[in-house]
């Protein structure tokens, strides 16, 4: 067994596998372009690196020069036959970078605008392989244009996606795409409203410009220029100049014309037309009115209004419709004249004529039958337009008459039971007005007396009424003989014709017969004596003034019965009650003889049956009254010697007067006679009252 002892260095300490720096991919890159450390060589330096990425290639290290110093037997990849260390070396090839030079435009890059998007083709140099997808972009300035359509120049840029051998590239400027404007002049279609009706405003018609079926856009595809005068009437040449996607120019002609006047272009609406003359009132103006939908002016493009006013001759007028369109001059043939005179008016009532306006009016015409009123009118210039009348019961001012209701005069009559002031108003055809009025007219019916007789009983303090049929009249006065009664004090008159006489006045009259004469104001107006006037008739009321009844009676419990005492019966006013008359009370006496009452001159003294009559004498207001009362004077009893001696033991004081057995009978008869006398007195009183 042989033992080898070496002193050589370990070859591993010398051999280090190369790690070359990464290369960047280019076309034709070879291994020989990859630098290895000293002593190392590529197995095949002509090997082409055809793609980016990482791969291993054989590299050789020649150990010949080192074998005396190093022992390579244990070194990985050592080949003692060739004296080489062979190892796989990793080579990294990074992706390359593309530039504009690697690309070029292919095909057409210049077009004429036709409204469709345009584009170019970009190709990569054939020797460049392993590049990514190419994206073409178009720019105008910094703005990207997705689909170049409009005329202009576009910068062509590309983005290249990352490929097998090349990194991505962005915004590589390759070239220019050009789209030329389309020549458009006579071929352009231009439409517009070619006729404009004059309105005093600048006319700039809207044009529709088309390229075939495509409508162009103003300011983008074309501009429009107008002549300096686009207001006045006449032809207007308008120029369309194309721009943007189009080139060239074209002219079109329009026209401004006056509005056609309507068949009846105006009407005089204030002012009276008399043939070819238009009459106006002094200080007023004629008014010329256009048809509906128009305004009018005396000058073109002047101040138009709904009505044109003028107080002098006018040659022409101009119309403007609601759209502001105007006519040319329209001739006015009518002559304008001023009517400065007011018409004449006359009111006739029988022989009375009224031709002016009376500021002070009284009711001075009185009639009892229907009256015809005539109104005459005349005017020498524009003529009478209307004759009217107004009837009022009171005087009216001219201001009030402006608000009054007037009626057209075709004849007028006033029927009875009416009072009136007649106003006549005559208006000529330009509005001159004359107003005249009549004096106050009263057409009435006499009042009638309905209550012909009245009666008043004095002191009753009750008013007494009498009815008259006024027929619209009022009571002017009431006379009692020659004396006039005081209204509202002695009497009042109601609206329904009741005359109420006050009891104070009636009480002031003495009892007797009177006649009241009632006079009247026709329809409430004081009658005026005048030729042709009819005076109102008076009515009469007969009055009976009667005295009131008095009352006298003997006081309850009063009796004049007594026994004969040689003295006459004494009766005074204290024995009676009385009311009514303020006259004295006197008493008369009667004596009953054989059932008959016989008058006595004096008050009775002797025994007997009597009747006294109390007579209350009448005064100015009351009748007399009387009352009777029967009484007896009994015979006096004879005097007794001893008043204490009893009568047959019956204890009756006084003198013996006879047989006492009939005393009860006498007493009964006396009582019955008293009742009979009182009853008779009552019957006599009742009969006396009935006979009054």
NORJO-V431410 format. One record per residue. N is the residue number from 0. SS is DSSP state (alpha for helix, beta for strand, coil for the rest). PHI is phi in whole degrees, 0 to 359 (999 if undefined). PSI is psi in radians with two decimals (* if undefined). Layout:
BEGIN
<<N:SS:PHI:PSI> <N:SS:PHI:PSI>>
END
This chain:
BEGIN
<<0:coil:999:2.26> <1:coil:252:2.38> <2:coil:253:2.14> <3:coil:261:2.20> <4:coil:250:2.10> <5:coil:248:2.61> <6:coil:241:0.14> <7:coil:285:2.70> <8:beta:286:2.67> <9:beta:291:2.19> <10:alpha:298:-0.39> <11:alpha:296:-0.47> <12:alpha:287:-0.30> <13:coil:263:-0.63> <14:coil:273:2.07> <15:coil:234:2.22> <16:coil:297:2.26> <17:coil:295:2.58> <18:coil:228:1.40> <19:coil:291:2.68> <20:coil:294:2.59> <21:coil:298:2.54> <22:beta:256:2.83> <23:beta:255:2.38> <24:coil:292:2.26> <25:coil:221:2.76> <26:coil:294:2.32> <27:coil:82:0.19> <28:coil:297:2.25> <29:beta:244:2.84> <30:alpha:300:-0.50> <31:alpha:296:-0.34> <32:alpha:279:-0.11> <33:coil:264:2.03> <34:coil:283:2.24> <35:coil:254:2.80> <36:coil:297:2.85> <37:coil:303:2.40> <38:coil:93:-0.27> <39:beta:258:2.49> <40:beta:222:2.66> <41:beta:285:2.53> <42:coil:301:-0.73> <43:coil:221:1.64> <44:coil:293:-0.26> <45:coil:273:0.00> <46:coil:298:2.22> <47:beta:274:2.28> <48:coil:272:1.66> <49:coil:275:-0.08> <50:coil:208:2.70> <51:coil:285:2.73> <52:beta:136:-2.86> <53:beta:237:2.33> <54:beta:211:2.81> <55:beta:253:2.42> <56:beta:228:2.61> <57:beta:288:2.31> <58:beta:232:2.58> <59:beta:239:2.46> <60:beta:239:2.10> <61:beta:278:2.04> <62:coil:266:-0.03> <63:alpha:307:-0.80> <64:alpha:286:-0.14> <65:alpha:243:-0.08> <66:coil:293:-0.46> <67:coil:291:-0.46> <68:coil:257:-0.47> <69:beta:235:2.62> <70:beta:256:2.02> <71:coil:258:0.08> <72:coil:299:-0.64> <73:coil:266:0.12> <74:coil:278:2.35> <75:coil:298:2.26> <76:coil:85:0.17> <77:beta:280:2.36> <78:beta:240:1.88> <79:coil:291:-0.30> <80:coil:284:-0.67> <81:coil:258:-0.06> <82:coil:53:0.86> <83:beta:223:2.58> <84:beta:258:2.12> <85:beta:251:2.17> <86:beta:222:2.68> <87:beta:276:2.14> <88:beta:251:2.22> <89:beta:282:2.27> <90:beta:240:2.17> <91:beta:257:2.19> <92:beta:245:1.93> <93:beta:285:2.69> <94:coil:293:2.54> <95:beta:277:3.03> <96:coil:246:2.27> <97:coil:269:2.61> <98:coil:234:2.98> <99:alpha:304:-0.52> <100:alpha:294:-0.35> <101:alpha:282:-0.10> <102:beta:235:2.76> <103:beta:206:2.63> <104:beta:284:2.43> <105:beta:238:2.50> <106:coil:83:-2.86> <107:coil:280:2.36> <108:coil:239:0.19> <109:beta:226:2.23> <110:beta:226:2.94> <111:beta:252:2.39> <112:coil:303:2.26> <113:coil:222:0.18> <114:coil:89:-0.06> <115:coil:252:2.66> <116:coil:296:2.54> <117:coil:242:2.79> <118:coil:198:2.97> <119:coil:235:2.86> <120:beta:255:2.45> <121:beta:238:2.31> <122:beta:236:2.67> <123:beta:267:2.50> <124:coil:308:2.43> <125:coil:301:-0.55> <126:coil:285:-0.20> <127:coil:272:2.03> <128:coil:238:2.74> <129:coil:84:0.31> <130:coil:270:2.76> <131:coil:276:-3.00> <132:coil:292:2.42> <133:beta:264:2.25> <134:beta:247:2.20> <135:beta:263:2.38> <136:beta:230:2.72> <137:beta:233:2.45> <138:beta:225:2.50> <139:beta:239:1.87> <140:coil:69:-2.29> <141:coil:265:-0.01> <142:beta:266:2.24> <143:beta:282:2.40> <144:beta:247:2.03> <145:coil:294:-0.83> <146:coil:228:1.65> <147:coil:301:2.08> <148:coil:233:-0.79> <149:coil:285:2.72> <150:coil:299:2.48> <151:beta:149:3.13> <152:beta:256:2.38> <153:beta:235:2.28> <154:beta:282:2.25> <155:beta:266:2.13> <156:beta:233:2.69> <157:beta:231:2.66> <158:beta:246:2.33> <159:beta:245:2.19> <160:coil:288:2.75> <161:coil:297:2.33> <162:coil:243:-2.88> <163:coil:293:-0.60> <164:coil:243:-0.20> <165:beta:231:2.52> <166:coil:290:2.92> <167:coil:291:2.70> <168:beta:227:2.52> <169:beta:232:2.51> <170:beta:52:0.83> <171:beta:277:2.07> <172:beta:280:2.05> <173:beta:257:-0.65> <174:beta:177:-2.71> <175:beta:227:2.39> <176:beta:257:2.26> <177:beta:240:2.32> <178:beta:240:2.04> <179:beta:273:2.52> <180:coil:301:2.63> <181:beta:274:2.26> <182:beta:289:2.13> <183:coil:218:2.03> <184:coil:219:-1.58> <185:coil:294:-0.39> <186:coil:282:-0.25> <187:coil:289:2.45> <188:beta:265:2.13> <189:beta:235:2.13> <190:beta:234:2.56> <191:coil:191:2.90> <192:coil:284:1.86> <193:coil:279:-0.19> <194:beta:240:2.26> <195:beta:242:2.28> <196:beta:277:2.30> <197:coil:303:2.27> <198:coil:224:0.17> <199:coil:79:-0.01> <200:coil:251:2.70> <201:coil:296:2.30> <202:coil:261:2.11> <203:coil:231:1.56> <204:coil:293:2.57> <205:coil:278:2.19> <206:coil:258:2.52> <207:beta:252:2.02> <208:beta:248:2.33> <209:beta:226:2.56> <210:beta:252:1.67> <211:coil:67:-2.12> <212:coil:267:-0.02> <213:beta:266:2.22> <214:beta:274:2.23> <215:coil:275:2.84> <216:coil:249:2.23> <217:beta:295:2.60> <218:coil:70:-0.34> <219:coil:263:-0.85> <220:coil:258:-0.36> <221:beta:198:2.87> <222:beta:235:2.66> <223:beta:244:2.32> <224:beta:239:2.39> <225:coil:246:2.76> <226:coil:296:2.83> <227:coil:299:-0.69> <228:coil:258:1.76> <229:coil:247:0.40> <230:coil:248:-0.88> <231:coil:291:2.86> <232:coil:291:2.40> <233:beta:147:3.10> <234:beta:282:2.55> <235:beta:230:2.08> <236:beta:268:2.12> <237:beta:247:2.32> <238:beta:250:2.28> <239:beta:253:2.07> <240:beta:251:2.15> <241:beta:277:2.68> <242:coil:208:3.09> <243:coil:68:-1.98> <244:coil:281:-0.07> <245:beta:229:2.79> <246:beta:223:2.63> <247:coil:116:-3.03> <248:beta:206:2.77> <249:beta:209:2.49> <250:beta:252:2.49> <251:beta:228:2.75> <252:beta:238:2.26> <253:beta:242:-3.12> <254:beta:213:2.49> <255:beta:256:2.20> <256:beta:231:2.73> <257:coil:288:2.62> <258:beta:294:2.38> <259:coil:293:2.30> <260:coil:288:2.54> <261:coil:291:2.92> <262:coil:299:-0.74> <263:coil:245:1.56> <264:coil:285:-0.30> <265:coil:201:2.90> <266:beta:212:2.41> <267:beta:280:1.94> <268:beta:256:-0.19> <269:beta:225:2.11> <270:coil:121:2.46> <271:beta:263:2.16> <272:beta:270:2.13> <273:beta:233:1.58> <274:coil:69:-2.11> <275:coil:263:0.22> <276:beta:251:2.38> <277:beta:247:1.96> <278:beta:273:2.40> <279:beta:231:2.72> <280:beta:282:2.54> <281:coil:302:2.29> <282:coil:88:-0.19> <283:coil:259:3.05> <284:coil:233:2.58> <285:beta:288:2.57> <286:beta:243:2.20> <287:beta:250:2.15> <288:beta:245:2.32> <289:coil:279:2.98> <290:coil:294:2.91> <291:coil:302:2.38> <292:coil:93:0.03> <293:beta:232:2.72> <294:beta:242:2.93> <295:beta:225:2.64> <296:beta:211:2.80> <297:coil:270:-0.05> <298:coil:215:2.67> <299:coil:294:2.31> <300:coil:57:0.54> <301:coil:269:-2.60> <302:coil:272:1.77> <303:coil:274:2.54> <304:beta:209:3.06> <305:coil:289:-0.44> <306:beta:221:2.41> <307:beta:254:2.13> <308:beta:256:2.47> <309:beta:204:2.50> <310:coil:247:0.23> <311:coil:219:3.03> <312:coil:296:2.45> <313:coil:232:2.35> <314:coil:274:-0.73> <315:beta:217:2.76> <316:beta:228:2.82> <317:beta:229:2.50> <318:beta:246:2.65> <319:beta:224:2.29> <320:beta:273:-3.13> <321:coil:294:-0.31> <322:coil:271:0.03> <323:coil:87:0.11> <324:coil:277:2.49> <325:beta:239:2.59> <326:beta:271:2.95> <327:coil:279:-2.91> <328:coil:292:2.35> <329:beta:244:2.12> <330:beta:290:2.47> <331:coil:249:2.09> <332:coil:262:-0.31> <333:coil:289:2.57> <334:beta:263:2.35> <335:beta:257:2.18> <336:beta:233:2.74> <337:beta:254:2.26> <338:beta:258:1.88> <339:coil:258:-0.03> <340:coil:258:2.39> <341:coil:280:2.62> <342:coil:288:2.89> <343:beta:261:2.56> <344:beta:217:2.46> <345:beta:220:2.31> <346:beta:254:2.23> <347:beta:242:2.23> <348:beta:227:1.87> <349:coil:51:-2.06> <350:coil:264:0.19> <351:beta:258:2.33> <352:beta:236:2.47> <353:beta:230:2.12> <354:coil:235:0.21> <355:coil:215:3.01> <356:coil:269:2.06> <357:coil:270:2.11> <358:coil:281:-0.50> <359:coil:247:2.13> <360:coil:234:2.34> <361:coil:236:2.76> <362:beta:275:1.83> <363:beta:237:0.00> <364:beta:244:2.13> <365:beta:233:2.21> <366:beta:222:2.71> <367:coil:246:0.16> <368:coil:222:2.87> <369:coil:304:2.36> <370:beta:242:2.32> <371:beta:273:2.35> <372:beta:248:2.21> <373:beta:253:2.41> <374:beta:234:2.13> <375:beta:250:2.50> <376:beta:218:2.67> <377:beta:201:2.65> <378:coil:208:2.34> <379:coil:265:-0.08> <380:coil:243:-1.57> <381:coil:284:-0.25> <382:coil:92:2.81> <383:beta:283:2.26> <384:beta:266:-0.90> <385:beta:219:2.56> <386:beta:238:2.09> <387:beta:231:2.87> <388:beta:220:2.76> <389:beta:218:2.38> <390:beta:244:2.31> <391:beta:223:2.63> <392:coil:273:-0.15> <393:coil:226:2.80> <394:coil:294:2.45> <395:coil:239:2.48> <396:coil:282:2.90> <397:alpha:296:-0.54> <398:alpha:294:-0.72> <399:alpha:293:-0.61> <400:alpha:294:-0.45> <401:alpha:295:-0.49> <402:alpha:264:-0.04> <403:coil:285:2.86> <404:coil:264:2.05> <405:coil:258:2.55> <406:beta:241:2.54> <407:beta:292:2.30> <408:coil:280:2.11> <409:coil:229:0.26> <410:coil:128:2.53> <411:beta:210:2.35> <412:beta:222:2.59> <413:beta:249:2.11> <414:coil:273:2.82> <415:coil:302:2.87> <416:coil:67:0.72> <417:beta:209:2.45> <418:beta:239:2.57> <419:beta:200:2.65> <420:beta:246:2.17> <421:beta:266:2.19> <422:beta:250:2.34> <423:beta:244:2.35> <424:beta:235:2.12> <425:beta:246:2.21> <426:beta:239:2.25> <427:beta:274:-3.13> <428:coil:285:-0.13> <429:coil:251:0.01> <430:coil:103:0.05> <431:coil:295:2.34> <432:beta:234:2.40> <433:beta:237:2.25> <434:beta:240:2.20> <435:beta:235:2.82> <436:beta:219:2.80> <437:coil:266:2.96> <438:coil:290:2.91> <439:beta:294:2.36> <440:beta:244:2.33> <441:beta:237:2.06> <442:beta:246:2.00> <443:coil:223:2.94> <444:coil:243:2.36> <445:coil:302:2.58> <446:coil:287:2.73> <447:beta:235:2.47> <448:beta:274:2.12> <449:coil:264:-0.76> <450:coil:262:1.97> <451:coil:266:-0.43> <452:beta:225:2.45> <453:beta:225:2.77> <454:beta:229:2.45> <455:beta:229:2.33> <456:beta:258:2.16> <457:coil:298:2.59> <458:coil:71:0.04> <459:coil:287:-0.33> <460:coil:55:0.73> <461:coil:235:2.18> <462:coil:297:2.67> <463:beta:238:2.29> <464:beta:252:2.63> <465:beta:224:2.42> <466:beta:259:2.31> <467:beta:235:2.62> <468:beta:267:1.84> <469:coil:289:-0.59> <470:coil:56:0.64> <471:coil:89:-0.15> <472:coil:275:3.01> <473:beta:233:2.70> <474:beta:285:2.18> <475:beta:268:-0.64> <476:beta:196:2.78> <477:beta:229:2.26> <478:beta:242:2.46> <479:beta:252:1.68> <480:coil:70:-2.10> <481:coil:264:-0.14> <482:beta:264:2.24> <483:beta:273:2.31> <484:coil:285:2.71> <485:coil:267:2.07> <486:beta:293:2.55> <487:coil:70:-0.18> <488:coil:249:-0.98> <489:coil:275:-0.42> <490:beta:200:2.80> <491:beta:228:2.77> <492:beta:233:2.19> <493:coil:271:2.92> <494:coil:295:-0.47> <495:coil:275:0.09> <496:coil:93:0.24> <497:beta:271:2.11> <498:beta:265:2.12> <499:beta:250:2.02> <500:beta:271:2.33> <501:coil:284:2.51> <502:alpha:293:-0.46> <503:alpha:298:-0.75> <504:alpha:291:-0.80> <505:alpha:298:-0.61> <506:alpha:292:-0.40> <507:alpha:283:-0.22> <508:coil:273:2.55> <509:coil:284:2.70> <510:coil:302:2.32> <511:beta:160:-2.90> <512:beta:249:2.42> <513:beta:222:2.82> <514:beta:230:2.12> <515:beta:266:2.28> <516:beta:256:2.10> <517:beta:256:2.12> <518:beta:254:2.79> <519:beta:227:2.66> <520:beta:263:2.05> <521:beta:300:2.10> <522:coil:53:0.53> <523:coil:86:0.04> <524:beta:252:2.47> <525:coil:291:2.23> <526:coil:293:2.43> <527:coil:243:2.21> <528:coil:284:2.12> <529:coil:202:2.66> <530:coil:300:2.25> <531:coil:93:-0.28> <532:coil:283:2.64> <533:coil:248:2.06> <534:coil:284:2.58> <535:coil:283:2.52> <536:coil:278:2.55> <537:coil:267:2.85> <538:beta:237:2.86> <539:beta:234:2.55> <540:beta:232:2.17> <541:beta:273:2.37> <542:beta:238:2.27> <543:beta:249:2.14> <544:beta:254:2.03> <545:beta:252:2.63> <546:coil:282:2.69> <547:beta:276:2.80> <548:coil:281:2.47> <549:coil:261:2.99> <550:beta:219:2.30> <551:beta:221:2.47> <552:beta:204:2.70> <553:beta:286:2.49> <554:coil:297:2.58> <555:coil:302:2.35> <556:coil:89:-0.13> <557:coil:283:2.30> <558:coil:217:2.58> <559:coil:247:0.21> <560:coil:299:2.41> <561:beta:196:3.05> <562:beta:266:2.60> <563:coil:307:2.29> <564:coil:220:0.31> <565:coil:73:0.07> <566:coil:244:2.57> <567:coil:289:2.61> <568:coil:297:2.37> <569:coil:248:2.07> <570:coil:233:2.30> <571:coil:232:3.05> <572:alpha:297:-0.32> <573:alpha:293:-0.31> <574:alpha:272:-0.08> <575:beta:235:2.81> <576:beta:248:2.44> <577:beta:218:2.74> <578:beta:207:2.76> <579:coil:96:-1.88> <580:coil:300:2.55> <581:coil:265:0.14> <582:coil:290:2.99> <583:coil:285:2.77> <584:beta:255:2.17> <585:beta:241:2.73> <586:beta:239:2.39> <587:beta:237:2.67> <588:beta:236:2.59> <589:beta:225:2.59> <590:beta:243:2.47> <591:beta:271:2.05> <592:beta:232:2.05> <593:coil:51:0.87> <594:coil:64:0.27> <595:beta:239:2.54> <596:beta:265:2.19> <597:beta:243:2.30> <598:beta:295:2.66> <599:beta:237:2.63> <600:coil:274:-0.46> <601:coil:226:2.97> <602:coil:295:2.47> <603:coil:290:2.66> <604:coil:236:-0.78> <605:coil:284:2.84> <606:coil:296:2.52> <607:beta:160:-3.14> <608:beta:259:2.32> <609:beta:225:2.86> <610:beta:222:2.24> <611:beta:254:2.40> <612:beta:244:2.12> <613:beta:269:2.10> <614:beta:247:2.00> <615:beta:271:1.99> <616:coil:289:2.59> <617:coil:289:2.79> <618:coil:230:-2.82> <619:coil:293:-0.42> <620:coil:250:-0.36> <621:beta:233:2.58> <622:coil:285:2.90> <623:coil:286:2.88> <624:beta:215:2.73> <625:beta:214:2.77> <626:beta:214:2.55> <627:beta:241:2.70> <628:beta:211:2.22> <629:beta:268:2.58> <630:beta:208:2.98> <631:beta:228:2.55> <632:beta:248:1.94> <633:beta:281:2.69> <634:coil:295:2.53> <635:coil:284:2.53> <636:coil:284:2.49> <637:coil:295:2.67> <638:coil:285:2.52> <639:coil:255:2.63> <640:coil:291:-0.78> <641:coil:229:1.96> <642:coil:291:-0.20> <643:coil:266:-0.07> <644:coil:286:2.25> <645:coil:283:2.68> <646:coil:268:1.80> <647:coil:50:0.57> <648:coil:76:0.27> <649:coil:259:0.06> <650:coil:70:0.50> <651:coil:262:2.13> <652:coil:281:2.73> <653:coil:108:3.09> <654:coil:284:2.75> <655:coil:288:2.20> <656:coil:245:-0.01> <657:coil:141:-2.87> <658:coil:293:2.13> <659:alpha:276:-0.07> <660:alpha:293:-0.40> <661:alpha:259:0.20> <662:alpha:299:-0.79> <663:alpha:298:-0.68> <664:alpha:297:-0.78> <665:alpha:300:-0.71> <666:alpha:296:-0.76> <667:alpha:297:-0.78> <668:alpha:297:-0.69> <669:alpha:297:-0.73> <670:alpha:296:-0.73> <671:alpha:295:-0.68> <672:alpha:294:-0.64> <673:alpha:296:-0.73> <674:alpha:296:-0.70> <675:alpha:295:-0.78> <676:alpha:298:-0.75> <677:alpha:297:-0.72> <678:alpha:296:-0.72> <679:alpha:297:-0.68> <680:alpha:297:-0.71> <681:alpha:297:-0.77> <682:alpha:298:-0.72> <683:alpha:295:-0.69> <684:alpha:297:-0.80> <685:alpha:299:-0.73> <686:alpha:294:-0.68> <687:alpha:297:-0.72> <688:alpha:294:-0.67> <689:alpha:294:-0.51> <690:alpha:278:-0.16> <691:coil:279:*>>
END
